[in-house]
């Protein structure tokens, strides 16, 4: 836990490799990443589920167990909205993962019912506070990275809403703030300045370069589910080339798939 926490205090942001199975975890470790994080969307896709807590929690635990078995890197797990609305149940879920060696958790402030919507800030803060209290009571140490989805949902007032929620979540006991889909330098600067929480951004086509993000005060960069998506685009091209060429050459690096 302390090693993972210290990664959020570096002068340059660290890149967390978002993985979905044991093989992708090995690849990220071999590439020199300092820590791993699961992608809920990628794991759901791997197992044939839609994202948004459709995967049974027991199946997520199984996947995390396999990832933890092949890597000694600090591992953070995305548990979406906690697979419950009850802080006691969410804390129990986190304890199960901590028993596998997990040192960080992502918990998001939106829920997917008919569609994805933000949970009222104070309601979500009460969940965070309740979860933290239960974990402390049981001496379970994890880095609680709270995800604010105002930018992901494309709200008109996304920056102001995120700034407000950053302050509320800090008071509730969050250890970090994850803001997916934020890309504008002025917005990032405002969110970083809003609280003492280390800010985590996610890969996007318009995201500034890492050096600029460091200057803006960002502490963590997530790759999201995009590596998983890129791998499947390559696989689709590969399957197509084999079928169209009437040859298996591209399986051995002699084709043009890519």
C-alpha positions in Angstrom: 0.0 0.0 0.0 2.7 2.5 0.9 4.7 1.8 -2.3 1.5 2.4 -4.3 0.7 5.5 -2.3 4.1 7.0 -2.9 3.8 6.6 -6.7 1.1 9.3 -6.4 3.6 11.8 -4.9 6.2 11.8 -7.7 7.1 15.0 -9.6 6.2 13.2 -12.8 2.9 11.2 -13.2 3.2 7.5 -13.3 1.4 5.5 -15.9 -0.8 2.7 -14.7 -1.1 -0.2 -17.1 -4.8 -1.2 -17.3 -5.0 -4.9 -17.8 -7.7 -7.5 -18.1 -6.1 -10.9 -17.6 -2.9 -12.7 -16.6 -1.4 -12.4 -20.1 -1.9 -8.6 -20.4 -0.6 -8.2 -16.8 2.6 -10.0 -17.8 3.0 -7.7 -20.9 2.6 -4.6 -18.8 5.1 -5.8 -16.3 7.6 -6.8 -19.0 7.2 -3.3 -20.5 8.3 -1.7 -17.3 5.1 -0.3 -15.8 5.3 0.5 -12.1 1.8 -0.6 -11.2 -1.3 -2.3 -12.7 -4.9 -1.5 -12.7 -7.8 -3.5 -14.0 -10.2 -2.2 -16.6 -13.8 -3.1 -15.8 -14.9 -2.6 -19.4 -12.1 -4.9 -20.7 -12.7 -7.6 -18.2 -16.5 -7.5 -18.9 -15.8 -7.7 -22.6 -13.4 -10.6 -22.1 -16.1 -12.6 -20.3 -18.9 -11.6 -22.7 -20.7 -9.1 -20.4 -21.7 -5.4 -21.0 -19.8 -2.9 -18.8 -21.7 -1.5 -15.8 -21.6 -4.2 -13.1 -23.2 -6.9 -15.3 -20.3 -9.2 -14.5 -20.9 -11.2 -11.2 -18.5 -10.0 -8.5 -17.3 -13.6 -8.0 -16.1 -13.7 -11.6 -14.2 -10.4 -11.1 -12.6 -11.8 -8.0 -11.5 -14.9 -10.0 -9.9 -12.6 -12.7 -8.1 -10.5 -10.1 -6.8 -13.7 -8.5 -5.2 -14.8 -11.8 -3.7 -11.4 -12.4 -2.3 -11.2 -8.9 -0.8 -14.7 -9.3 1.5 -13.6 -12.2 2.6 -10.2 -11.2 4.2 -8.7 -8.1 3.4 -5.1 -9.2 1.1 -3.0 -7.0 -2.4 -3.8 -8.3 -5.5 -1.6 -8.2 -8.9 -2.9 -9.1 -11.9 -1.1 -10.7 -15.0 -2.1 -8.8 -17.2 0.4 -10.7 -19.9 1.7 -8.2 -19.0 -1.1 -5.7 -21.5 -3.8 -6.9 -23.8 -2.6 -4.1 -25.3 0.6 -2.7 -24.6 -0.5 0.8 -21.2 0.6 2.4 -21.0 -2.6 4.4 -21.3 -4.7 1.3 -18.8 -2.5 -0.7 -16.3 -2.7 2.1 -16.7 -6.5 2.2 -16.0 -6.6 -1.5 -12.9 -4.5 -1.0 -11.7 -6.8 1.8 -12.0 -9.8 -0.4 -9.8 -8.1 -3.0 -7.3 -6.9 -0.3 -6.9 -10.5 0.8 -5.6 -11.2 -2.7 -2.9 -8.5 -2.4 -4.8 -5.7 -4.0 -3.6 -2.3 -2.8 -5.9 0.1 -4.6 -9.6 0.4 -5.6 -11.4 2.6 -8.1 -15.0 3.6 -7.0 -17.1 5.7 -9.3 -19.8 8.3 -8.6 -22.1 7.2 -11.4 -24.4 4.3 -11.8 -25.7 2.4 -14.8 -29.4 1.6 -14.6 -31.3 2.4 -17.8 -28.5 4.8 -18.5 -25.4 6.1 -16.7 -26.2 9.0 -14.3 -24.2 10.8 -11.5 -25.0 9.9 -7.9 -25.7 13.1 -5.9 -22.4 14.3 -4.4 -23.3 14.1 -0.8 -25.0 10.7 -1.2 -21.8 9.3 -2.8 -19.6 11.0 -0.2 -21.6 9.3 2.5 -20.8 5.9 0.9 -17.1 6.8 0.6 -17.0 7.8 4.3 -18.9 4.7 5.4 -16.6 2.4 3.4 -13.5 4.1 4.7 -14.7 3.8 8.3 -15.4 0.1 7.9 -12.0 -0.6 6.3 -10.2 1.3 9.0 -12.1 -0.7 11.7 -10.9 -3.9 10.1 -7.4 -2.5 9.5 -7.7 -3.0 5.7 -5.4 -0.6 4.0 -6.2 0.3 0.4 -5.8 3.4 -1.8 -9.3 4.6 -2.5 -9.3 6.3 -5.9 -12.7 8.0 -6.3 -13.8 8.5 -9.9 -15.8 11.6 -10.8 -17.7 11.1 -14.0 -18.8 14.6 -14.8 -16.6 14.8 -17.9 -17.3 11.2 -19.0 -21.0 12.1 -19.1 -20.3 15.3 -21.0 -22.0 17.7 -18.5 -22.0 21.3 -19.6 -20.7 22.3 -16.2 -18.3 19.4 -15.9 -15.4 21.4 -14.5 -17.3 23.2 -11.8 -19.1 20.0 -10.8 -15.7 18.1 -10.6 -14.1 20.9 -8.5 -17.1 20.8 -6.1 -17.0 17.0 -5.8 -13.2 16.9 -5.4 -13.5 18.9 -2.2 -16.5 16.9 -0.9 -14.7 13.6 -1.6 -11.5 14.7 0.1 -13.5 15.5 3.2 -15.2 12.0 2.9 -11.8 10.3 3.0 -10.9 9.6 -0.6 -7.1 9.0 -1.3 -7.2 10.1 -4.9 -9.4 11.6 -7.6 -9.9 10.0 -11.0 -11.4 12.2 -13.7 -11.8 10.2 -17.0 -12.3 12.2 -20.2 -10.9 15.5 -18.9 -8.5 16.8 -21.6 -8.4 20.6 -21.5 -5.3 22.1 -19.8 -7.4 24.8 -18.0 -9.9 22.2 -16.7 -7.1 19.9 -15.5 -5.4 22.8 -13.7 -8.6 23.8 -12.0 -9.3 20.3 -10.8 -5.8 19.8 -9.5 -6.0 23.0 -7.5 -9.3 22.2 -6.0 -8.1 19.7 -3.4 -5.1 17.9 -2.0 -6.1 14.7 -3.7 -3.6 13.4 -6.3 -5.4 13.6 -9.7 -5.6 10.7 -12.1 -6.5 11.3 -15.8 -7.2 8.8 -18.6 -5.9 8.3 -22.1 -7.9 10.2 -24.7 -7.0 11.3 -28.2 -6.9 15.0 -27.1 -5.1 14.4 -23.8 -1.9 16.5 -23.5 1.5 14.9 -23.6 2.9 13.5 -20.4 5.4 16.4 -19.8 2.5 18.9 -20.0 0.4 16.8 -17.7 3.3 16.8 -15.2 3.4 20.6 -15.4 -0.3 20.8 -14.7 0.1 18.7 -11.5 -1.3 15.4 -12.7 0.0 12.4 -10.6 -1.4 9.4 -12.4 -2.3 8.4 -16.0 -4.6 5.5 -16.8 -4.6 3.7 -20.1 -8.3 2.6 -19.6 -9.7 -0.1 -21.8 -8.0 1.3 -25.0 -5.2 -1.3 -25.1 -7.8 -4.0 -25.0 -9.7 -2.3 -27.8 -6.6 -1.8 -29.9 -5.7 -5.5 -29.5 -9.1 -6.6 -30.8 -8.9 -4.2 -33.7 -5.6 -5.9 -34.7 -7.1 -9.3 -34.2 -10.1 -8.5 -36.4 -7.7 -7.3 -39.2 -5.6 -10.4 -38.7 -8.5 -12.8 -39.0 -9.7 -10.9 -42.1 -6.3 -11.0 -43.8 -6.0 -14.8 -43.2 -9.4 -15.4 -44.8 -8.9 -13.0 -47.7 -5.3 -14.1 -48.5 -5.9 -17.8 -48.3 -2.7 -18.1 -46.3 -1.6 -18.2 -42.6 1.5 -16.1 -43.4 0.3 -13.1 -41.4 0.2 -15.3 -38.2 4.0 -15.4 -38.4 4.7 -11.7 -39.1 4.8 -11.9 -42.9 1.4 -10.5 -43.6 0.2 -6.9 -43.5 -2.4 -7.0 -40.6 -2.2 -3.9 -38.4 
